[in-house]
Amino acid sequence: MKITGVRFVRVKGTFDYDGPMFEERLVRPVDIYPEFRAIGASLPAYAGVHSGPPYQLSQIFLFIDTDAGVSGMWGPVSEPLVHIIAGQLANILVGENPQAVERLWDKMYRNAIHGRKGDTMMAISAVDLALWDLKGKLLGAPVYEILGGPTRDRNQAYASMLGHSLEPELIRKRCEEVVAQGYKATKWFFRHDPTEGMEGIRKNIELVRTVRESVGSDVEIMFDAWNSWTVPYTLQMVELVREYRPWWIEEPVMPDMIPQYAEIRREAHGVAIAGGEHEYTRWGIKALLDAGAVDVLQPDPTWAGGITEMTKIAALASAYGITVVPHHGGFASLHLIASQAPMTCPIQEWLIQHGILSQALLTWKIEPVDGYIALPTAPGLGQELNDDVITSREELDLR
C-alpha cells in the first residue's frame, strides 16, 4: 500500500449559533505597547466575515490518499500550513507506506531542519494526525485503541473560557452555567499585564475572586497569563490570589525564559505553574523538565509534533512524574489522553468557543456531558464532514 497524493478541500457552511462568541480576548505579550493593548476581541479567520449568527464558515481539511482507496483526514488547517504541507512535505509522503508513521515523521523532521518549531512543526503535526486517522481506518479501530487504550471510558474535561466576557456579572453567570453542566474545573484568561500597574492588578484579582466565589469551593479554577507577565509580577499575583486556591497559573512568562519558569515554580509554594503550550517536540519539553520549570505540561498535539511525538512526550513526562494536560487539540487530545494512564493525562481542555467553531462542519462532535467527553467509536480520529450542513466543497489547486 502506498500514499498516492496529498490534497486540500475547502468546505463552507452556515453555523447558526446564538451563544456568546469572542466577547473578550486574553492578554498578549505585545500588549506592553498601548496600540496593541487597545485591540479588542475578534473572530478567528476561519469563522468568515460575519460578526454575528449565522456564522459563515470556511474551513480547509487535509486529505492523504492511498492506492487502497482509503484516505486520512485532519482539519481545519490554516492557509499558512497548507502551503508548507504542499510545498515541503507532500513530496516526502507520496509513494510511502502510510502506516509507517515513525518513518514518515522522522523524514519530515529531518527535512525541516529550519522548521523545528512554529508553523513548520504545526504542518508536520497536521500530516501526522491525518496519517493516524488513516491508520485507524485501515485497521478498523479508533486511534486510542491502536495507541494501547482506552485507559478510561470517557475523558474528564475542564471548561476553558477563552473569548468570554470578563464583566463580573457575566463571569458569575457563565461560571454558574459550567458548574450546572457538571464541570469540576474551569479556566479563565487574564486581560492585564504589568504595564497597567495597580489598576490591572486589581482587575486580575477581581477575575480570580469572582470565579472562585461563583463556582464554590469544590471546583478547580485555573488562570492563563499567556506569556505576558514578568517574574516579580507573577510572584506578586500568586501571593495576592493564593487565598482563592487556583490550581495553576499558566504561561506566566515568555516560552524561552525557562530558568525564570523554574524560579517562579520554586517560589509559588502550592500554586502550580503550567506551561509548554508554545513548546515543540520531545526535545523542547525535555528542556522544561530538566530545568524543573513546570508542574503541568501543556503541549498541543496539533502543534508539538502530532500524536507520534505526543506519545513520546507523555512517556518522558511520566518518567519525571509531571502531569500532561494538552493544550486544547480537540480530537487529537481526545485520543491521546484516552490512551494514557490517568496519572499522566488526567483531564482534557475543552475550549468552548473555539471548539464549537472548529467542529461545526463535522458529523460527530465533541460535546461534554456532565463534565466528561465520550470516546468516539468510529475508526480513526472520528472526524467526518457533515454534508447536511456543508454548502460547498472546493479542492484547492496549489500547482
Salt bridges, closest charged atoms under 4 A:
GLU23 OE1 - ARG174 NH1 2.84
GLU24 OE1 - ARG191 NE 2.87
ASP31 OD2 - ARG25 NH1 2.90
ASP31 OD1 - ARG28 NE 3.48
ASP65 OD2 - ARG7 NE 2.60
GLU79 OE2 - ARG10 NH2 2.66
GLU96 OE1 - ARG103 NE 2.75
GLU96 OE2 - LYS107 NZ 2.52
GLU102 OE2 - LYS312 NZ 2.77
ASP106 OD2 - ARG110 NE 2.88
ASP133 OD2 - LYS137 NZ 2.88
GLU169 OE2 - ARG172 NH2 2.50
GLU177 OE2 - LYS173 NZ 2.71
GLU196 OE1 - HIS192 ND1 2.86
GLU199 OE2 - LYS203 NZ 3.24
GLU239 OE2 - ARG242 NH2 2.54
GLU250 OE1 - LYS187 NZ 2.77
GLU251 OE2 - HIS278 ND1 2.84
GLU267 OE1 - HIS269 NE2 3.85
GLU277 OE2 - HIS278 NE2 3.66
GLU277 OE2 - HIS327 NE2 3.36
GLU279 OE2 - LYS117 NZ 2.99
ASP290 OD2 - LYS286 NZ 2.70
ASP295 OD1 - ARG265 NE 2.90
ASP300 OD2 - HIS327 ND1 2.53
GLU309 OE2 - ARG282 NE 2.73
GLU349 OE2 - LYS187 NZ 2.98
ASP387 OD1 - ARG393 NH2 2.44
GLU395 OE1 - ARG7 NH1 3.86
ASP397 OD2 - ARG399 NH2 2.88
